[in-house]
Amino acid sequence: TFSWYQSLTTLPRDLREAAEILRLNWWLRMRKLELPFGAIGLIWNSMMSWAGGWFFLMAAEIFTVGERDYRLPGLGAYLREASHRGDVAAILWGLGTLVLVIVLLDQLVWRPLVAWSEKFKLEMIEQETHASSWFYDMLRTSRLSERVSAVWERIGERVDAWTLRVWPFQPERVSDHPQRQDVAWRLFFLVILLLVAYGTLRALHLLIQVQLSQWLAILQGVFMTALRVAVALAIAFGWTVPLGVYIGMNARLAAWLQPLVQIAASIPATALFPVFVLMLLNLPGGLNMAAVLLMLTGTQWYLLFNVIAGTMSIPQELRFTVTLLGMNRWQKWRVLILPALFPYLITGAITASGGAWNASIVAEYVEFGGRTLRVTGLGDLIAVSTAEGDFPMLLASTLTMILTVVLVNRLLWRRLYRIAASRYRME
């Protein structure tokens, strides 16, 4: 979602004007302009979201609410059970299976998509090296692919013609909202309003049961978790930006490292948390450092994937220009790389920040080998209230986390997005 929003806000003005001159309706504008322009970022962020899903497998397939234990069959449940028993061999077998699945997905899905998305780059000069995929090359040269493409093209032309008849072109300034006088829309909004009112009343009934001491504990948890999130983001920025730029500038290197990065991003770090604890337990702030490290494993990849996507989207002619001008490394970073990356850095920071807050639930409260390891924080409060079935406290702490993330997005990231849209858009 954030990647799509970033693409829409940084769409070059000349392309938007061309879409109006060609009288593209909303469907053709999305299919011919917006989706191609945002394809690279969407694919890399989808890759990261998929990896994030693997990361939360253990928390999603087995969880306890009060006295009720919920279990779903799957690899995450297997890893969670092995971790709870302290069975290192079973954990390694589970992780090995997970790595195999990730490699297969990389070869059959993500690498072909990355190679396909290169045709949507905004550049006048062709790159010397391209992302490659044996599976994509095989599909592209097969007769079946040619037949499917021909059929799909005919279907696409008919759909385009139909949308032009149903939704003719309208300039951007003209509102295209449905008429609220329509009875169906009135009923729809009435149902939504009733559901919201009912949910609000139920929430208020639970929130008034939360004691003042519990609210103070929530505020303390917000501060501690926010501090860990800030530390994790600072560490992530420190290494993902230079490495992501280096990978994005080298297509061959990206082809080799892409599956490795996906594997590292997808491994559920909660399965390796005991190793972190054993390494850091005897150091000052050992459990806090382990929590930050576990939180980092759930956030740093959002930044890395966005930096790689941003670097790969830099037009080749701009790279040649800075080389011809004889700029040194610092000048290249200041004049070209950082301005080009700025929208992607903001998108990566937003998703990484949200991922860090989510990861706090599994980073601040971990069960392993019959032991429960806890550090003070909002994630710990959510996990404990879930395990104990304390629904008022669970609702209060969850709403506090939501409000905190929304406030940070409004006060910080939204303003930075406006700067990216006004100053760092490729025109």
N, C-alpha and C positions, 0 to 999 in steps of 0.2 A: 504493500500500500504506500509506504513512504517513498519507495523508489519510483513508483508511478507518479506520485505527487511531485517529486523532484523533477521528473522528466517534463511534466506539464508546465511547471513554473519556469523552467529554463529553456523552453522551446524557442529557437531563434525567431526573431520578429519577421525576417524575410520569408521564412517558411509558413508562418501563420498568414502573412499577407498573400502568399501564393495560393494557399488553400481557399481564401476568400475570393481571389480572382477566378479560380477554377470552379467556384461555387460548389464546393464539397459540403454535403450535409454532415450531420454529426457522425453517421456511420462510416462514410467514406473518409472523413477527416481522421477518425480513430484508426481505421484499417490502413490507410495510405500514408498517414503522417505520424500520428502520436504513437501507435504501437511500434512501427519501425524505429522511430527516434529513441524510444525507451527500451528497445529490445535487449541491449547489452546489459543494462542495469537490472532489468526484470529477471533475466536468466541467472545472473550471478546472485541476486538476492533470493530467488527461488531455490537455488542450490544451497544457500545458507539456511533458509527456512527449513528445507528438508533435513539438513544436518542438525538443526536445532530440534527437530522432531525426534531424531534418534537420541539426542542428548537427554531428553526428558522421558525416555521410554520407561526407565525404572520407576519414576514418580507417577506415571500415568497408568500403568498396568496393574500396580498393586498399591492400594492406599487404604487407610483405616479412618473411619469417622465414628468416634465414640466406641461402642462395642461391636460395631459392624465392620467386617473385613471384606473389601471388594477386590476381586482378582479377575484378570482377563488372561487367557492363554496368549503367550507371545514371548519374544526374546527378552523384552524388558522385565517381565515377571520372572523369567529364569535367572537373569542377572541379579535382580533384587533378592530373590530367595538365596542364591549362592552367596551374595554379599552378606546377608543377614546371618548365614551359617558360618561365614568366614572361610568358605571353601575356595581357596585361591585357584586350584586346578579348574574347577567348574567356571569360575569367572573368566579364566583365560580361554577356555573352550567357547564360551559365549561371545567374548570379544573377537575371537578368531572368525566365528560365523558372521558376526556383524561386519567385520572388515571385508570378508568375501562378498557380502551383499552390496556393500558400498562400492567396491571396485567394479562389480558387474553393472551397477547403475551408472557409474561414471563412464564406462566404456560404451554402454548402449543408449544412454539418455543424455547426460550432461555434456560430455565432450562433443557429440554430434551437434547439440544445440549451440555450444560456444562457437564451433566452426561455422555453422549456418549463420549466426548473428553477425559475423564479420562483414557481410555484405551491406549492413545498415550503418556502417561508419560514415560520418560526415568528413570526407577527405577527397581531395582532387588528385592526389598522387597515391599510387598503389604501394602497399607495404612490400618490403623485401621478403619478409617471412610471414606465414599465416598459421593460424591454429589449424591443426589437422586432426582427422578422425577416420580411421579405417572403416568404421561402420557407416559413417555419413557418406564417404566416398562410394561404398558399395551400394547404398540405397540410391544415391544420386545417379549412378550409371546403370541401374537395373531397368529392365523393360517394365516391370511392375510399377516402379516409381514414375516412369513416363506416362503410363496409362492413368494412374491415379491422379497425377498432376493435371492431365488434360481434362479429366472428368471434374476435378475440383475447380479448375479454372472456369469451366462452363457454368457450374453451380454458382460460383462467386459472381460471375457477370449477371446472372439472373437475380441473385439476391441484391446486388448493387442497384440494378434497375428498379426492383420492387421498392427498395428503401427510398429511392429518389422520388417515386410517385407518392409514397405514403408520407414521407418526411422531407419535403423540398428544402432547398438551401435557405438558411436564415443567418444573417450576420451575427457575430459574437455578441453584439450589444443587445440584441433582441432576446427577450426572455422566452424560454420554451417550456415553462412549467405547465402542468395540466390545469384545467379549469377547476377551481375549488368548488364551483357551484354544482358540479356533477355529484349526483346522489351517492354513487359508489365510493368516490373519494371521501365524502362526508362520513359515510359509515366506517370506512377504513380508519380514518383519523379518530373517530369516536371510540372504536375498539382499542386502538393504541392508547388513547388517553385513559380509558378505564383500566387497562392493564398496568399502566404506569402508576395510576392512583392507588390501585390495590397493592402493587409491590412497594410503593412508598409507605403505606400504612403498616404493612407487615414489617418493613425494615425499621420504622420508628418504634414499633412495639418491642423489637429486639434491642435496639440501641439504648432505650431508656433503662434497660436492665444492666448496662455496663457501669461499673462503679468508677468513682473518681480516681482511685488508685490504679485502676486498669487503664484509664485514659492517660495517666502520667506514664505508665509503662509503655504505652503505644508511642507517645512522644519521644521517650528515650530510645525506643527501638527505631523510630524514623531517623533520628540523628545518627545512631550507630551504623545503620544500614546505608544511609546516604554517604557516610564517610567511607565505607568499604567500596561503594559503587564508584565514588570519585577516584579512589586509589586504583581500583581495577581499570577504569577508563584511562587514567594517566599512564599506567604501565602498558596498556594495549596500544595507545597512540605512539608510545616510544619505540615500539618495534614493528608494528604493522605497516606504518606509512613508508619507511625506507624499503622494507622487504616487498611490500605490495607494488611499489613503483618499479623496483628491480624486476619483479616477475612480469608485470604488465608491459614493460619495455621489451621483453624478450619472449616472443611467441613460442619458441622451441622450449625454453625453460618453463613457461607456463604449462605446456602440454605434459611435461614430466612431473611438475609439482602439483598440478591440479588434483589428481587423485590422492596424493599424500596429504594435502591440506584438507580435503574432504574427509579422509579417514580420521585425521586428528580432530577435526571439528565435530565428527559424529560420535566418537567414542563417549559413552556416558561417564563423565568424570566422577560421578558418585561411586562407580565401581572401583575407581582407583583412589578414592579418598583416604582409605587406611594407609596407603603408601605416603600420601602427603602428611598425614598426622604423625606417622612414625619418623618422618624426616624432620618435622618442625616442632614436635611436641615439647622437646627439651629447650627450645629457644624462647627468648622473651616474646610473649604474645603469640605462642605457638598455635593455639586454636584459631585465633583471629587471623594469623597469616595463612593458615590452611583454608579458612573460609574465603579470604580474598583470592587465594589461588584457585579455589574451586569456582568462585564467581567469575574469575578471569577466563577460565576455560569455557564458560558459557557466553562470553561477550566479545572476546578479542577477534573471533572469526567474522563477526558482522563487519567490523572495521576492515579487516584484511580483504574480504571479498569485494567490498565497495571500493577500496583503493585500487585493487586490480582492475575492476570494471571501469573506474574513472580513468586510469592510465591507458587502458586499451582503447578508450574512446577518443583519446587525443589525436587529432588529424595528423597524418604523416607529414604534410607540408609544413605544419608548424614546428615539428621536430627538426626538419631540414633547415628551416629558417633560422632557428636559434643556433644551429651548428654553423651555418654560413656566416652569421654575425659574430662568430668567434666568442660566444659567451662562455664563461667558466661555469663550473658546476653550481656554485651558489646562485649565479645570475639565472641559470636555467630553472632552478627551483623557484626563485622569487618571481620571475617573469612569466613562466609557462606552467610548470608542474603544479605548484600550489594553487594558483588561480583556477586552473582546469579541474583540479581535484576538489575544490572547495564545496560544491554542491554534493558530491559523493561523500565527502568527509562528514557533512552535516547529516546526511541520510544514515551513514554508518554509525555516527555517534548516537542518533536517536534510537536506532534499533539495538545498538549495543547497550545503551542505558536501560532501555526497557528489558532487554535480556538479563542484565545484571540484577535488576529488581526481582524478576521472576526467578533467577537462579538463587537468590538469597533464601528462598523457601527450602531448597535442598542443600544449600551451603551452610546454613546456620543451625540446622537440625538434622543430624545424620545418625542412623542406626547401623551398627556393624558388629557382628559376632556377639550379639546379645547386649552390647553396650550402646548407650545413647550419648552422643557428643553434641553439646549445645554451646552457642555463644549468643550474647545479648543482641537482639535485632528484631526488626519487624517480620522478617521471614521466619525466625524462630517462634514468634508469637502466633503466626498463622499456622505453622506446622503443629505446634503444641495444642492449640485450640481445636484443630481438625482431629488430632488423635484423641483428644478428651471429649469431643462432641460438644464443646462449649460454643454454641452457635452465635450468641450475642457477641462474644469476644472475636470470633472468626469474622463476622460481618463488619465489626468496627475496625479491625486491623486491615481487612481487605479493602474496605472503602478508603481508609487512610492511605494505603499504598496507591490506589487508583488516583485519588485526589493529588497526591504528591507528584506522581508521574505527569498528570495533566497540567499541573501548575508549572513544572519544569519545562514541559513542551511549549506552553503558552508564553512564558516569560523569557525563555532562553532560545530554544530551538526554532520557534516560529520567527523570531526576529532575525536570526541568522539565515533562515530560508529567504526572507525578504531581501537581505543583503546579497545572497547568492543569485536571486532572480534579477536584481537591478544592476549588479556590478560584475558578475562572473558568468554571464550568459554568452554563449558563442553566437555572434551576429555575423 
